Amino acid sequence: MNRILKALSPARLKWLLIVLPMVLGALYYGLLAADRYESVATVGLRQAGGDGGGALSGAAVLLTGVASPAREDTLYLREYVHSLGLLLRLETRLKLREHYQAPKSDPIYRLWADSPREDFLEYYRKRVTVSLDDMSSTLTLRVQGFEPAFAQALNAAILEESERFVNEYSHKIARDNLAFADGELERAGQRLQKARSALLGFQNKYSLVDPAQQAQAAGLLTTDLQAQISKAETELRNLRSFLQEDAPQVRTQRTQLNSLRAQLSSERQRATGDSKRSDRLNALAIDYQGLQLQAEVAQDAYKTALMGVEAARVESTRKLRSLVVIEPPSTPESAEYPRRFYSLLTLLAGCILIFGVARLTLATIQEHQD
């Protein structure tokens, strides 16, 4: 132990922990580190025709599922930028492996040949960063490349694929909404057909177009008969005042009065009497009104479903969401990385810190030994 402590003198420790790492760092950043250029773009999502659904009824909006763009859509886009599917499409278009494997002099930031897909995806995610602005819900895309043109081309390709993803995603939602609206329309049509068939069957069964109107007509007839009976009774009293009971005029008037009373009794019996249900117009009118109400409700539901289908069909054919390029991909003129001076200063500070800790540790050990 003493031999080791003597060998680790302050001068040797300084060379080992400060000078040697700094020399290696200077050699790497001066000779091996490859320049990395960064292209920056800012994009956002916008709902197309946000006010187009203002004329629709509330029920139609529920059927179509039209809603304003949410923050989740931007998060979906951010995850897609880092997805394996996008990486494979970009590899087909731009040969990413070939580019990132080219600077063979840089052993740290290059992509090693024959790297598995998982390592390739991890490497890609480190070279393509996406940051979300919570206030404006915009995405800032930063793409690194060993050549300025490649960084700009990769950034532009990512935006093109992102717009394709947004369009497919939006139209898939619209197609799902259209399928749902079509299903609702079919169910509403079946319900309307069933209600109409029940109403038509009721009319055919009792041979009545509208029992309510017929009951109203029967009520008017009853009122008219009562008026005629009152008039006939008045005339009969007038005749009795100056004629005998067996006079022909009195007998004729009495016969007419009895006929009116019999007809009135028959009409009342037909409307509210204790005969069969099919003969009671008031009961038939109540049943008919129930069926008619069901048919009207079914027809209103069918109209709403039809409006929903038309709205969903329009939404499925237009561009629901658009990728708005706020800042197009920049073409870098100078290398953003590596930051040589900053990195060397950081390395120096770390080495000095480690050297101080080592000196303190060795001094403590020597003091205990003494």
C-alpha positions in Angstrom: 0.0 0.0 0.0 2.8 2.4 0.9 4.5 1.6 -2.4 1.3 2.5 -4.2 0.8 5.7 -2.3 4.4 6.8 -3.0 3.9 6.0 -6.7 0.7 8.2 -6.8 2.5 11.4 -6.1 0.7 14.7 -6.8 2.6 15.3 -10.0 1.9 11.8 -11.4 -1.7 12.0 -10.3 -2.1 15.3 -12.1 -0.7 13.8 -15.3 -2.9 10.7 -14.9 -6.2 12.5 -14.1 -5.8 15.8 -15.8 -3.2 16.0 -18.5 -3.7 12.5 -20.1 -7.6 12.9 -20.4 -7.2 16.4 -21.8 -4.6 15.2 -24.3 -6.9 12.4 -25.4 -9.8 14.8 -25.6 -7.9 17.3 -27.6 -6.8 14.5 -30.0 -10.4 13.3 -30.4 -12.0 16.7 -30.9 -9.1 17.9 -33.1 -8.6 14.8 -35.3 -11.4 12.3 -35.0 -14.6 14.1 -34.1 -16.8 14.6 -37.2 -18.8 17.8 -37.7 -22.6 17.4 -37.2 -25.0 19.8 -38.8 -28.5 20.5 -37.5 -31.6 21.4 -39.5 -34.5 22.9 -37.6 -38.2 23.1 -38.5 -41.3 24.1 -36.6 -44.7 22.7 -37.4 -48.3 22.6 -36.0 -51.6 20.9 -36.6 -54.7 22.8 -37.8 -58.3 21.7 -38.1 -59.6 22.4 -41.6 -63.0 24.1 -41.7 -63.4 24.4 -38.0 -66.6 26.4 -38.4 -68.1 24.2 -41.0 -70.2 22.2 -38.6 -71.8 25.2 -37.1 -75.0 24.7 -39.1 -75.5 21.1 -38.0 -77.8 20.2 -35.2 -76.4 18.9 -31.9 -77.6 15.4 -32.6 -75.9 15.4 -36.0 -72.6 16.5 -34.5 -72.9 13.6 -32.0 -73.4 11.2 -34.9 -70.5 12.5 -37.0 -68.1 12.8 -34.2 -66.7 16.1 -35.5 -64.6 17.8 -32.9 -61.8 20.4 -32.7 -58.2 19.1 -32.9 -56.9 18.1 -29.5 -53.4 18.2 -28.0 -53.3 14.4 -28.3 -53.1 14.7 -32.1 -49.8 16.6 -31.7 -48.6 13.9 -29.3 -49.5 11.2 -31.8 -47.4 13.0 -34.4 -44.5 13.3 -32.1 -44.5 9.6 -31.3 -44.8 8.9 -35.1 -41.6 10.9 -35.8 -39.7 8.5 -33.5 -41.5 5.3 -34.7 -39.8 2.4 -36.4 -42.2 2.5 -39.3 -41.1 6.0 -40.2 -37.5 5.0 -39.8 -37.9 2.2 -42.3 -39.6 4.5 -44.8 -36.8 7.1 -44.4 -34.2 4.4 -44.8 -35.8 3.4 -48.1 -35.9 7.0 -49.3 -32.6 8.4 -48.1 -30.3 5.5 -47.1 -29.8 6.6 -43.5 -27.5 3.7 -42.6 -25.1 4.6 -45.5 -24.9 8.2 -44.4 -24.5 7.7 -40.6 -21.9 4.9 -41.2 -19.8 7.1 -43.5 -17.6 9.1 -41.1 -15.5 6.2 -40.0 -13.0 8.4 -38.3 -15.5 9.3 -35.5 -15.7 6.2 -33.2 -18.3 7.7 -30.9 -21.0 9.4 -33.0 -21.0 7.1 -36.1 -23.4 4.2 -36.6 -21.5 1.0 -36.6 -21.9 -1.4 -39.5 -24.3 -4.3 -39.1 -26.0 -2.7 -36.2 -29.3 -4.4 -35.3 -32.6 -2.6 -35.9 -33.0 -1.8 -32.3 -29.6 0.0 -32.1 -30.4 1.7 -35.4 -33.7 3.0 -34.0 -32.0 4.2 -30.8 -29.3 6.0 -32.9 -32.0 7.6 -35.1 -33.9 8.9 -32.0 -30.8 10.6 -30.7 -30.1 12.3 -34.1 -33.8 13.4 -34.5 -35.3 15.2 -31.5 -38.8 16.6 -31.2 -39.8 19.1 -28.6 -43.4 20.2 -27.9 -44.4 23.7 -26.9 -47.2 23.3 -24.4 -48.5 26.9 -24.9 -48.9 26.8 -28.7 -49.0 23.0 -29.2 -46.3 23.3 -31.9 -43.5 20.8 -32.6 -39.9 21.8 -33.1 -37.9 19.2 -35.1 -34.1 19.1 -34.9 -32.3 16.8 -37.3 -28.6 16.1 -37.2 -26.5 14.9 -40.2 -22.8 14.8 -41.1 -23.6 16.9 -44.2 -25.8 20.1 -44.3 -27.7 19.0 -47.3 -28.5 15.6 -45.8 -29.7 17.2 -42.6 -32.1 19.5 -44.5 -33.3 16.6 -46.8 -33.9 14.3 -43.8 -35.9 17.0 -42.0 -38.0 17.7 -45.2 -38.6 14.0 -45.7 -39.8 13.6 -42.1 -42.3 16.5 -42.6 -43.6 14.9 -45.8 -44.1 11.6 -44.1 -45.7 13.4 -41.1 -48.2 15.1 -43.4 -49.0 11.8 -45.0 -49.5 10.3 -41.5 -51.8 13.1 -40.5 -53.9 12.8 -43.6 -54.3 9.0 -43.3 -55.0 9.3 -39.6 -57.7 12.0 -40.1 -59.3 10.1 -43.0 -59.4 6.9 -41.0 -61.3 8.7 -38.2 -63.6 10.2 -40.8 -64.2 6.8 -42.4 -65.0 5.3 -39.0 -67.4 8.1 -38.3 -69.0 7.5 -41.7 -69.4 3.8 -41.0 -71.0 4.6 -37.6 -73.4 7.1 -39.2 -74.3 4.6 -41.9 -75.1 2.1 -39.2 -77.3 4.6 -37.3 -79.1 5.5 -40.5 -79.8 1.8 -41.3 -81.2 1.3 -37.8 -83.2 4.4 -38.0 -84.6 3.3 -41.4 -85.6 -0.1 -40.0 -87.3 1.6 -37.0 -89.2 4.0 -39.3 -90.3 1.2 -41.6 -91.5 -0.8 -38.6 -93.4 2.1 -37.2 -95.0 2.8 -40.6 -96.0 -0.8 -41.0 -97.6 -0.9 -37.6 -99.6 2.3 -38.5 -100.7 0.9 -41.8 -101.6 -2.4 -40.3 -103.8 -0.6 -37.8 -105.6 1.3 -40.5 -106.2 -1.8 -42.6 -107.4 -3.8 -39.6 -110.1 -1.3 -38.6 -110.7 0.2 -42.0 -110.1 3.7 -40.6 -107.8 6.3 -42.0 -107.7 8.4 -38.8 -109.9 7.3 -35.9 -109.2 10.6 -34.1 -110.7 12.6 -37.0 -113.6 10.1 -37.2 -114.2 10.4 -33.4 -114.1 14.2 -33.8 -116.7 13.8 -36.6 -118.8 11.6 -34.4 -118.7 14.3 -31.7 -119.8 16.9 -34.1 -122.6 14.6 -35.3 -123.7 14.1 -31.7 -123.8 17.8 -31.1 -125.8 18.4 -34.2 -128.3 15.6 -33.2 -128.7 17.2 -29.8 -129.5 20.5 -31.4 -132.0 18.9 -33.7 -133.6 17.1 -30.8 -134.0 20.4 -28.9 -135.5 22.0 -32.0 -137.9 19.0 -32.5 -139.0 19.1 -28.8 -139.7 22.8 -29.1 -141.8 22.2 -32.2 -143.7 19.3 -30.6 -144.6 21.5 -27.6 -145.9 24.2 -29.9 -148.0 21.7 -31.8 -149.5 20.3 -28.6 -150.5 23.7 -27.5 -153.2 23.9 -30.2 -153.6 20.3 -31.5 -154.8 17.0 -30.1 -152.3 14.2 -29.2 -153.7 12.0 -32.1 -153.4 14.8 -34.6 -151.2 13.7 -37.7 -148.8 16.6 -37.2 -148.2 15.7 -33.6 -147.7 12.1 -34.4 -145.3 12.9 -37.2 -143.3 15.3 -35.0 -143.2 12.7 -32.2 -142.0 10.0 -34.6 -139.2 12.4 -35.9 -138.2 13.2 -32.3 -137.9 9.5 -31.4 -135.8 8.8 -34.5 -133.4 11.6 -33.5 -133.1 10.3 -30.0 -132.5 6.8 -31.2 -129.8 8.0 -33.5 -128.2 10.0 -30.8 -128.2 7.0 -28.4 -126.6 4.8 -31.2 -123.9 7.3 -31.8 -123.1 7.6 -28.1 -123.1 3.8 -27.7 -120.7 3.5 -30.7 -118.2 6.1 -29.3 -118.2 5.2 -25.5 -120.4 2.3 -25.0 -119.5 -1.2 -23.7 -119.3 -2.8 -27.1 -116.2 -4.4 -28.5 -112.9 -2.4 -28.7 -113.1 -2.1 -32.5 -116.4 -0.3 -32.2 -115.2 2.4 -29.7 -113.8 5.3 -31.6 -112.3 7.0 -28.6 -110.2 3.9 -27.6 -109.2 3.4 -31.3 -108.2 7.1 -31.5 -105.9 6.7 -28.4 -104.2 3.6 -29.9 -103.8 5.3 -33.3 -102.3 8.4 -31.7 -99.7 6.3 -30.0 -98.7 4.6 -33.2 -98.7 7.9 -35.0 -96.4 9.4 -32.4 -94.0 6.5 -32.7 -93.9 6.9 -36.5 -93.2 10.7 -36.1 -90.4 10.0 -33.6 -88.9 7.4 -35.9 -89.1 9.8 -38.8 -87.3 12.6 -36.9 -84.6 10.1 -35.9 -84.2 9.1 -39.5 -83.8 12.7 -40.6 -81.2 13.3 -37.9 -79.3 10.1 -39.0 -79.5 11.2 -42.6 -78.0 14.6 -41.7 -75.3 12.8 -39.8 -74.4 10.6 -42.8 -74.2 13.6 -45.2 -72.0 15.5 -42.7 -69.8 12.5 -42.2 -69.5 11.9 -45.9 -68.3 15.5 -46.5 -65.8 15.1 -43.6 -64.5 11.9 -45.1 -63.7 13.5 -48.4 -62.0 16.7 -47.3 -58.7 17.3 -45.5 -59.7 17.3 -41.8 -56.3 18.2 -40.4 -53.4 19.9 -42.0 -49.7 20.0 -41.1 -48.8 23.7 -41.0 -45.1 24.3 -41.5 -44.4 27.4 -39.5 -40.7 27.3 -40.1 -39.4 25.2 -43.0 -36.4 22.9 -42.6 -33.3 25.1 -42.4 -30.1 24.4 -44.3 -27.3 24.8 -41.8 -24.2 26.7 -42.8 -22.0 25.8 -39.9 -21.6 22.7 -37.7 -23.7 22.8 -34.5 -21.8 19.8 -33.1 -19.4 18.9 -31.6 -18.9 21.9 -29.4 -15.2 21.4 -29.1 -14.3 24.3 -26.8 -17.3 23.7 -24.5 -16.6 20.0 -24.4 -12.9 20.5 -23.5 -13.8 22.9 -20.8 -16.3 20.5 -19.4 -13.8 17.7 -19.5 -11.2 19.9 -17.8 -13.6 20.8 -15.0 -14.5 17.1 -14.5 -10.8 16.1 -14.4 -10.0 18.8 -11.8 -12.9 17.6 -9.7 -11.8 14.0 -9.9 -8.2 15.0 -9.2 -9.3 16.9 -6.1 -11.3 14.0 -4.8 -8.4 11.6 -5.4 -5.9 13.9 -3.6 -8.3 14.2 -0.7 -8.8 10.4 -0.5 -5.0 9.7 -0.7 -4.3 12.3 2.0 -6.8 10.8 4.3 -5.3 7.3 3.8 -1.8 8.6 4.5 -2.9 10.4 7.6 -4.5 7.2 9.1 -1.4 5.2 8.3 0.8 7.7 10.1 
